[in-house]
Amino acid sequence: ITTTTPSAQIRFTTDGSTPTATHGSLYTAPIKISRTTVLRAVAFKSGMTTTNVDTQSYFFLDDVILFFVFL
């Protein structure tokens, strides 16, 4: 996850919720994703407009199969 704005902070969530300046984790290192996850991220910098929310979904076949088995 990157931003071209110097000293901007990136916050992210992995539960599908929208990150805000006070909600979500501060991005400081690569995120390990080992199961089906919806990753959302936003960059913040005081005095500037926030970026759009970027969303990436990662699907792992074993998780998808388990979901349909329990339906």
Backbone hydrogen bonds in HBPLUS format (Angstrom, degrees):
<---DONOR---> <-ACCEPTOR-->    atom                        ^
c    i                          cat <-CA-CA->   ^        H-A-AA   ^      H-
h    n   atom  resd res      DA  || num        DHA   H-A  angle D-A-AA Bond
n    s   type  num  typ     dist DA aas  dist angle  dist       angle   num
A0008-ALA N   A0005-THR O   3.24 MM   3  5.68 157.0  2.30 135.7 132.7     1
A0009-GLN N   A0044-PHE O   2.72 MM  35  5.15 156.3  1.78 160.3 159.5     2
A0044-PHE N   A0009-GLN O   2.64 MM  35  5.15 159.3  1.68 153.8 161.3     3
A0027-TYR N   A0010-ILE O   2.76 MM  17  5.41 176.3  1.76 159.5 159.3     4
A0011-ARG N   A0042-VAL O   2.91 MM  31  5.60 160.6  1.95 166.1 168.3     5
A0042-VAL N   A0011-ARG O   2.98 MM  31  5.60 153.6  2.05 158.2 166.7     6
A0012-PHE N   A0025-SER O   2.83 MM  13  5.35 153.2  1.90 146.6 155.0     7
A0025-SER N   A0012-PHE O   2.83 MM  13  5.35 156.9  1.88 163.1 157.2     8
A0013-THR N   A0040-ARG O   2.91 MM  27  5.37 148.0  2.01 146.2 155.3     9
A0040-ARG N   A0013-THR O   3.04 MM  27  5.37 161.2  2.08 147.2 152.0    10
A0020-THR N   A0023-HIS O   2.95 MM   3  4.85 161.0  1.99 132.4 138.5    11
A0037-THR N   A0058-TYR O   2.89 MM  21  5.22 148.0  1.99 141.8 152.3    12
A0058-TYR N   A0037-THR O   2.82 MM  21  5.22 168.6  1.83 162.3 166.1    13
A0039-LEU N   A0056-GLN O   2.82 MM  17  5.25 163.2  1.85 172.0 166.9    14
A0056-GLN N   A0039-LEU O   2.84 MM  17  5.25 160.7  1.87 155.4 162.0    15
A0041-ALA N   A0054-ASP O   2.89 MM  13  5.31 151.0  1.98 147.2 156.4    16
A0054-ASP N   A0041-ALA O   2.96 MM  13  5.31 165.4  1.98 160.2 159.0    17
A0051-THR N   A0043-ALA O   3.30 MM   8  5.51 161.8  2.33 147.8 152.5    18
A0048-MET N   A0045-LYS O   3.00 MM   3  5.58 151.6  2.08 145.5 145.0    19
A0063-ASP N   A0060-PHE O   2.92 MM   3  5.51 126.6  2.21 117.4 130.5    20
A0064-VAL N   A0060-PHE O   3.17 MM   4  6.49 156.5  2.22 152.0 159.3    21
A0065-ILE N   A0061-LEU O   2.95 MM   4  6.16 166.6  1.97 162.2 164.9    22
A0066-LEU N   A0062-ASP O   3.14 MM   4  6.25 161.0  2.18 141.6 146.7    23
A0067-PHE N   A0063-ASP O   3.04 MM   4  6.24 152.4  2.12 145.0 152.2    24
A0068-PHE N   A0064-VAL O   3.25 MM   4  6.58 160.3  2.29 152.4 155.4    25
A0069-VAL N   A0065-ILE O   3.07 MM   4  6.28 144.5  2.20 148.2 158.6    26
A0070-PHE N   A0066-LEU O   3.27 MM   4  6.46 150.4  2.36 148.5 153.6    27
A0071-LEU N   A0068-PHE O   3.44 MM   3  5.18 158.8  2.49  94.4 100.4    28
